[in-house]
Amino acid sequence: MKRQLSCIIILVLVGGIPNALADIYKYVDKYGRVTLTDKPDNSSYKKLVKTWKGWEEAKSQIALKDFDKNQQVHSSTIDWVAKRYGLPPSLLHAVISAESAYDTNAISRAGAVGLMQLMPETAKRYGVVNRRNPVDNIDGGTRYLRDLLVMFDNNLQLALAAYNAGEGAVKQYGNKVPPYKETRNYVIKVINFYKQYREEEV
């Protein structure tokens, strides 16, 4: 079964198998060998989810056990960067919660890295050399988010959609949230986090 999973994944990506397909899990051993299966036999396997960017580890699987601790660790940096660029700390917390669950080592299959999941092109644009560095990552991601808010006249939904799918995708669909399930779910998720964190600040 495990040998067949790579073929199954290809079929799924091109729509050849209905959504009833079982969840897929990935395991990387100490030699870097990757095993894919729909029947994990230990807790070291990480669940994969299909997104418009490709296959990546489910966000709910990323260091959630350390969520509260890591949130506290990075709160002072988030507050400082938010103040520096004039954004609410609660908004940055919301984006980071949705993007990486405060896991500095989070990496998407598309190549996004770190707390605010910076893509290589975005990091280069904002001068972020080390995307794994929490301060640099938050700084670059915050500047990008601020610029998107300016670009879309402070429309938070459009800025978040652009952060997820790229500003080109938002413009392509007439300055509306693109019809990507992942992007629409992402916007809702971040806004819900944002509301929650704002209420906690009161």
N, C-alpha and C positions, 0 to 999 in steps of 0.2 A: 504493500500500500504506500509506504513512504517513497518508494522509487517513482511512483506514478504521480505524485503530487505536483512536480514541476510542470508536467504536461497539463494537469488539471488547472493550475494557476493560469497558464497561457490561455486556455479555453475560457476561463472566467473573464479574463481581461478583455477578450473580444466578444463577450456576450454569448458564448457557446453553451453555457450551462446555466440553468435557472438559479434564482437566488436561494433555492432550497439547499444548496451545497453546504456541507458542514463547515464549521469554523476551521481556519487553518492556523497552525502554530509553528513557530520557528525556534530552533535550538542551535546555538553555536558552541561547539566544544572547544577545549583548550588549544586545539591545533588550528582553529579557525574554520573547521568544516561545518557546513550548514545542513541541518536536517529539517525538512518540512513534513508535517503530518497533520491529520485531522483527529488523531487520538493520542494526545500527549500522555506520557507515562510518568512524568515527574514535574515538579513545580518550576523547573528551570526553563521550560518552554514559554515563549512569549506569544500572545495572541496577535495575529495580523488582521488588519482591516483594509478593505479596498476603498481608496479615496480617488478623487480626480487626479491627484498627483502620482498615483500608483499605490503599491502595497506598503504599509508601514505598521509599526507596532501600535496597538490600540493605546490611546492616551490614558485610558483607565488603568493600564498595566504599568505605567511609568512611575516608579518610586512613590506610589501613593502612600505607602506606610510612612514615608518621611515628609509628607506634604506639609503638615503643621510646623514641623521643625525647620524645614527649608524655607517656608514662608517667613518665619521669624528671622532666619539668618539673612535673608535678602531684603527685608523690609526697610532698613535704613538706607540702603543703596537706592531702592525704588523711590523712597520719599525724596532723596536728594536729587535724583535725575528728574523726577516729576516736577519738582520746584524749578529746576534749572530750565526746563522747556515749557513750563506753564501748563502742564496737564495734571489732572487729578490723580493722586496715587492710586485711588480705587480703580481707575481705568487701567492703569498698568498692571495692577494685581489681577484684574479680570482677564486681560490678554495673556499674561503669563500662566494663569491657572488653566486656561483653555489650551494654550500652546504646548506647555511642557510639564504642568503640575509641579513647577519649581525644581525640575530635574535638570541640572546644568549639563548633564551628559546626554540629554535627549537628542536623538537624531532621527529624522524622517527618511523614508526611502528615497524621497526626492532630493535629499541632501541638505535640508534645513537643520540647523544646529543650535543648541543652547536654549536658554530660558525663553527667549522671544522668537526662537526658531528662525534665525536669519539664513536666507539663501546666500550662496556665494556672491551673486551679483549685487544683492542689497548690501551685504557687508562691505564689498569693494566701494560701492557708491558712497557709503558713510564712513569710510576709513577704518573699518573694524578689521584688524589684522588677526586677532585670535577670537573666533566666535565662541569658544568655550569659556573665555574669561567673563564672569558674570557682569562686572561693571561695564566692560566694553560692549557686551551683548545687549544689555539693557539700554545703554546710551544710544547705540545704533538703532535698535528697534523703536525706541521712543522718538528719535528724530524722524524716522520713517513714518511712524504713526502720526506725528504732528504735521508733517508735510502732506500726508494724505487728507487730514482734516482740513487743511488750508485748500488743497486741490478741489475738494468736494464741498466747499462752503460749510464746513462744520457739520455735515450730515454724518452722524456717527455710523449709521448702518452702512453707508457707502464706503466710508473710510475703513471699516472693519472688513467689508467684502473685498476691498482692494488689498488689504493686508494679507488676506487669505489667498485670493485668486490672482492678484496683480491688478494695478490700476488700468492696464490695457483691457482686461476682461470687463471691468465695470464700464469703461468708455465704449467698448464694443457693443454693449447691450443698452446703449442710450442713457448712461448714467443711472442705471438701475442695478440692483443686486443680481448677479448672473444666475441663470437657472441651474446651478450646480447644487446637488443635494448637500454635499459636504460644506460648501460655502454658506448656504442658507442656514444649515444647522449650526455652523460656527458662529455666525452673527447672533443668532438667538442665544447660544451658549454664553458668549462673551457678555452680552447685554444682561443676561440673568445674573452672571457673576458680578457685574458692575452694580446692579441694583442691590444685590446682597451686601457687597462691601460698603456701599454708600450708607445703607441702613445701619451697619455696624459702627460706622464712624459717628453717627448721631448720638 
